[in-house]
Amino acid sequence: MKTQVKLNLRPEARKTRYVFYCIFIILWYLPFRVIASKSADTSVSASVQLLIRAYQKDMYYPSTVERFYKQVGYRLAWIAPDSVKTHASEGMLLLDCVLQYGLNHADYHPKELLYNTLRNLTTYYGKTRNIEKARFDIMLTDAMIAFTNHLHYGRLNPDYAESLIDEGDINSFCAEDVLLEALQQKNFMTAVLSVQPKSKEYTDLQDHMRLLTGQYQDDCYEVPESDVRIMAINMERLRWAEVGGDTYIHINIPSYTLKFHQTDTTYQFKVVVGKPDNPTPALQSAITFFTTSPEWRVPKKIFVNELLPKALKNISYLENSHFTIYDSKGNFIEPNKAKLKWIQKNPDGYYATQSSGCDNSMGLIVFRFRNFYDIYLHDTPEQHLFAKQQRDFSHGCVRVEQAEKLAGLLLKYDGAAAKIPAVHKAIVTRQTKNFSLKKAVPIKITYLTCEMQQGILITYPDIYKLDRGLEMALYHMAQPLTMY
């Protein structure tokens, strides 16, 4: 027979043994909990990685989405139990309000991203398959990356194709970094919307668009759809143009205006722009110097199509208009009808210049800036054209009224106001002279057919007929709604 020994432990000893027992159980059980948790995380991450590869063709920016999830260890960014705060609802709300930014719902996975689906995934998080959570999460990420890129670059940027943007890091802008940073902020929406252009032209249109598509509609105002569309078209163009900064020259083609923006004031000038057959291009560059009484090298198209036919009709036209023809080696060509007919058949080996003078096509000043199209901003002897309301008469270059005044303003901004008398003297004496700027002044040429002025939407003629095609592309339409 075995003898049982009963230990009569004091209460303090029993308490100590109980605590020891609890610690032992916790230490024994904890590894299993950690393993289970890691297993669940691994399963979700595996689903995310699997779907990123499987849905490449369904996403707008697959490479950007891949970089985004790689930075977070392929964890879910939006979907979590409903007891956990995420920015999913705010992201969905932004996508609901894309009309306020001149964008289109159809471009942000509207059939995938449904509120009921989001509610079910969060309410029944533990009962939902990881593959379902991963798919919604990825589609929401792709939609938000698309929205971020569209706010910053525009949806149809002619310089940055979608595939190029997806490669990342254009001018130090990466949508995935913006989104990851926004997810860490309390004010998620503000962080995302901060990528929009900062120019007054854009912010004025965006503020009015918010009223038209939000407050006014909610208050039962009748909002013309054509106003919404034309504003959306031009907000898109402003995203392409990167207009902004404290000091820059902004030429807008449809309004025939040049505005020299400075920190405390804006100076406005009338301009003449290219006719529809020779349109002035939209571009961005910087003015680095200007020239008084410039010699003009005639563009090839004008040389062949206009100058040579006029010279063949009247041989004295060249001398009377101060034109000189040279061969490709710079040798002077003595004009006669036989030689001009030869040049007309073989124009590639020849060019013409026009010397400075009161009838020089460039006038008394030309402002130089690098551009692919080889156009200039310059004075003109045809000052009477500035009195016309519609001013599309040039071959693509921009002619500016009061060119000498603009030159003086550039010198003042450059801290070289003392040079202004020398500019005037060079103009009066027909002296060809360059004036360099220490601070290059950005120049933006845009094609904006509307703008806000004192709270009123002002529209301009679509002189190059570009609105129709852009509207149809933005809204995936066969026929536009705006009037042309």
Secondary structure, DSSP 4 states (H G I P E B T S, - for coil): -PPP------HHHHHHHHHHHHHHHHHHHHHHHHHHHHHHHHHHHHHHHHHHHHTGGG-SSHHHHHHHHHHTTT--SS---TTS--SHHHHHHHHHTGGGGT--GGGS-TTT--HHHHHHHHHTGGGS-HHHHHHHHHHHHHHHHHHHHHHHH-SS-SSS-HHHHHH--BTTB-HHHHHHHHHTSSSHHHHHHTTS---HHHHHHHHHHHIIIIIHHHTT----HHHHHHHHHHHHHHHHHT--SSSEEEEETTTTEEEEE-SS-EEEEEEEEE-TTSPPPPEEEEEEEEEES--EEPPHHHIIIIIHHHHHH-TTHHHHTTEEEEETT--B----HHHHHHHHHSGGGEEEEE-SSTT-TTTTEEEEE--TT---EE--S-GGGGGSS--EEESS-EEETTHHHHHHHHHHHTT-GGGHHHHHHHHHTT--EEEEEEEEEEEEEE--SEEEETTEEEE---TT--HHHHHHHHTT-SS-SS--
